[in-house]
């Protein structure tokens, strides 16, 4: 069974029902600079939101989603691939963007290691993600819902603590541009000194 994330028209419909997500995506895209890679670009919802000054690349494992993304970003270099194996040389990008992606990446530590590899030393990772709840009742609810939700959605894990995973992967989350609402997070991260 394909999940919601693998059915492009259904994914787009679900995002249309959440206008707040578009505002957060717009805010995140506005922070992109230089050579930009959007990991998990999906159906291309963010592609028209980036500044015209960036050189934009998009990557996604789903060929059906990439077809829809091509319509939204006809001048964007789109490639099929996964976060865990980025087909780019070291230090290729000034900015890497991830919008509602790392909840579904099978090996998030490997994906973030790849992002570290392709980012310039002073590059920035821009993320919009949902994270595990902070309170006990919310954590119990997300932990309980996780198995069926992961199946129905096609891989989304609502109980993943993405912020902690990002920090454990060698990034430092900056307080500038940090926004939190419920389980949603919008942030900028840079490579932490080793």
N, C-alpha and C positions, 0 to 999 in steps of 0.2 A: 504494500500500500504506500503510495506517495503521500507525503504530508503537505500541509498548507504551504510550507516554504518551497516545495518543489513544483507547485502549480501557480505559474506566474499571474494569471488573471485573478485567482483567489487571494494570492498574497497582496496584490495591488488593491483589491477590494477591502481587505482587512486593514490596510494602511490608510485608506481613504476614510475609514470609520474612526481614525485616531488623528484628528487635525493637529493636536499638540505635538505629535511626533514629527510632522513636517516642519513646524517652527523650530524644533530642536535640531533637525537635520540642516535647516537653512543656517542656523547659528554656527553649527560645526563646520559646514562647508566654507563659510566666510573666513574662517581662520586658516585655510589652506594657502600655502605659498610654494612657488617654484615648481619642481617636478613632483607630481602628486600621484600616489597609488591608492586607489580605493579597493581594499581587500573585501571581497564579498559584495560586489556592487549590485548583485541580484538583477532586478528588473530596471535598474538605473534611476531609481527615485531621486537620488542626490545629484546625478550628473548635470542637470540644468541649473543647479544651485551654486556651483563653484564660480569663483571669480574668473573672468575671461583671461586674466593674466597668467593662469597656471597652465602647465603642460600636463594633461590628465591621462592616466592609464586606469583601466578597470579590470578586475579579475574576479571570476566566479566559476564554480564547478558545474553549474547548471546551464547547458546549452540553450534550453528554452527560455530561461530568464535572460540570457545574453542577447537573444533575438529581440526581446522587448527593449532591453537596454540600448541596443543599436538605434532604435527609433528615437529614444530620448536623448542620445548623445552621438549623433552621426559622425562627429569629428573626433571622438574619443577612441584611443587605441584600446580595444577590448580583447582580453585573452581568457581562455578557459584554463582554470587551474585552481589549486587549493592553497589555503593560508600556510599549510605545513611545508609546501614545496614551491616557493616563489621563484619563477623562472627569470630572475634578474641578477646581475652582478652585485657584489658587495657595494654598499654606499651609493646606490643608484637614485635615491629619492630624498627630497627635502622634507616631505610630509607623507605620512601614511595615515589613511582614514579607515575607520571601521565603524559602521553604523548598524547596530543590532545584528551582529555577526558572531561574536565570540561565545555566545550562548550555545551555538550550534557547531562550532569547530570541534571535531572529534578529539584532537590533541592540542589544547590551547597553549600549553607550554612550548610545544614545537612550533606552532604558528607564531607566537610572540618572539621566539628565538630567530625565526626567519625575518620578521619585521625588524628586529634589532640589526640583523645582518645587512638588510638593504637600505636602512636609514643612514644618512650622512651623520657624522659625529655630533653635529648640533641640530639634527633633524627632530621633528616632533611627530608623535603619535596622537591623533585626534580620535576620541572614542565616544560613541553614544551607545550605551548598553544598559540592560537591566541586570540587577544583581540580587543576591540572596537577601531576604528580609532581615532586618536587624532585631526585631522583637521575637520572643519565643513563639507566640501564636502564629505569626507570619511565617517563621521558619518551618514550623510543623506543617502548616498548610502547603507551602511550596514543596517541601520534601515529600508529602503525601501525594500531591498532584504530579510530581515529576515523571514517574514512569508512564502513565497514560498520556500526559501532555507531550512528552518526547516522541511517543509513537504517532500521535495525531498530527503534530506540527512538522514532523520530519526531521527532528533532531534537536530542537530547542530544549535546553535544560534551565528551567526557571529558577533553580536553586543554586546556580553556579555563582561563586563569589569572584566575579571578574576583576574587581579592583585589586583584591589580594593576589590573584593570579598574575596581573600586570606587574605589580610591585615585586613579586617573587621572580619574575622573568628579567629583572634588572632594569626596570623603569622607575622613575620618580614622578608621581602625579603632582602636578602643580596646582596650587590653590587659585591661580588666575584662571578664569573661565570655568572654574569648577561649579557645576550646578547639580543639585540633587532634589528629587521629588519622589517620595515613596521609594520604589525600588529602581527608579530610573536614574542614570548618571550620565553626565556630559562633562568630559574633561580632556585636558592636554597632558601628555606625559613625555618626558625626555629620558634618554639613556642615563642611568645612574652611573656615577663613577665606580669603577671596579676596585 
